[in-house]
Amino acid sequence: MNKIKIDPAIADSIKKFTLPDYLGFGQVMGPVMASCTYENGKWSELELLPYGPISMYPNAKVLHYAQEIFEGMKAYRVDGHGPYIFRPDENHLRFNRSAERMAMPHIPFDLFMQANLEVTAYSASCVPKRSGESLYLRPFMFATEEALGIKPSEKFRFMVITSPSGSYFSTGGVSVLIERHGARAFPGGTGYAKAGGNYAASLQAAIKTKQLGFVQTLWLDGKEKKYIEEMSGMNFMAVINNELHTPEINDSILEGITRKSILTLAREAGIKVVERKMDINELILDIKAHRCTEVFACGTAAIIAPIDYLAEETGERIPLRDNEGKMALVLREMLLSIQEGRASDKYNWIVPIEPKHL
Ligand SMILES: Cc1ncc(COP(=O)(O)O)c(C=O)c1O
């Protein structure tokens, strides 16, 4: 393990922290953060600090050219088990894939793990304990070089902040607006990277989706506007003739770790998994003919969220017959019981954390 510098002020910040009863998603911030910097081709020593503001020059490259990437994962501590972090090695691999695409340095495995594990260990008392709740971990890296030239930054900062969180969707089912005009990503672009700019590009559609009374945007491929890609922060799955169908991965889809885990669990449960190009118009026909009985979103934040209906901008709604989400709920329980330490972890997906105190 690398050396780590711990600001003694984190003790006070942890002591002062109380978990509110209602958490929501990403609204309450945990009391500890990790930080280190990259300069002259080297990462500095990792520091643990009380959560708080950071200072930056206004010409830091991230503020102008969006050289920024992030990850999202969760630490669970339910029924006296844990904290457990779910598949952080996968997040590390994806972080470095994103870093490469955005001309940023790789972060070594040990540093990535140490930052996330130490923050979680010192924040153990802040991990909520009710089923479905967790400590959301947000590792991120951004360009800090102070210069306005459009060139890759040579200085970066890597941080981990946390947010004790409840379920992503607070009430009711999820409705999804099919985005037939705009595009989130294109072949050759940055869609497969978890780069902040991709999310900025999805926000205009998010406003439209909300104004029309729906919850999530469903993106189609940027070229033909025909094949389903994903939601702005989740992957997409459908149950068709009792098989689990999902868009095959390409360079404009973010390959979700939840998606990957669900496909493994579904195969284990004897469900046929089909990864293919999914034509939105065919899917609508399948829903109307009741061949497709369930559609759901999956991702770290939402875990698995059954979708009640797809919608068009005209206001047309295409409801799912089985909006109870039978297969979705079975898979959700399979996944969550591993994440929360209630089921055996035969794939070694769980990293247990020993709580630490100052
Ligand atoms: C665009 C996008 N797609 C899919 C996902 C799901 O990925 P994961 O299951 O790794 O959270 C996310 C969330 O990270 C996302 O932001």
The ligand as an SDF file (V2000), in Angstrom:
LIG
                    3D

 16 16  0  0  0  0  0  0  0  0999 V2000
  -24.6160    6.4880  -19.5700 C   0  0  0  0  0  0  0  0  0  0  0  0
  -24.6610    5.3640  -18.6000 C   0  0  0  0  0  0  0  0  0  0  0  0
  -25.0180    4.1440  -19.0430 N   0  0  0  0  0  0  0  0  0  0  0  0
  -25.0490    3.0840  -18.2120 C   0  0  0  0  0  0  0  0  0  0  0  0
  -24.7170    3.2060  -16.8730 C   0  0  0  0  0  0  0  0  0  0  0  0
  -24.7440    1.9980  -15.9820 C   0  0  0  0  0  0  0  0  0  0  0  0
  -23.4460    1.6370  -15.6010 O   0  0  0  0  0  0  0  0  0  0  0  0
  -23.1540    0.9100  -14.2190 P   0  0  0  0  0  0  0  0  0  0  0  0
  -24.0370   -0.2780  -14.1860 O   0  0  0  0  0  0  0  0  0  0  0  0
  -21.7230    0.5600  -14.2610 O   0  0  0  0  0  0  0  0  0  0  0  0
  -23.4980    1.8760  -13.1600 O   0  0  0  0  0  0  0  0  0  0  0  0
  -24.3580    4.4500  -16.3720 C   0  0  0  0  0  0  0  0  0  0  0  0
  -24.0020    4.6330  -14.9630 C   0  0  0  0  0  0  0  0  0  0  0  0
  -22.8780    4.5080  -14.5930 O   0  0  0  0  0  0  0  0  0  0  0  0
  -24.3030    5.5510  -17.2580 C   0  0  0  0  0  0  0  0  0  0  0  0
  -23.9480    6.7560  -16.8040 O   0  0  0  0  0  0  0  0  0  0  0  0
  1  2  1  0
  2  3  1  0
  2 15  2  0
  3  4  2  0
  4  5  1  0
  5  6  1  0
  5 12  2  0
  6  7  1  0
  7  8  1  0
  8  9  2  0
  8 10  1  0
  8 11  1  0
 12 13  1  0
 12 15  1  0
 13 14  2  0
 15 16  1  0
M  END
$$$$
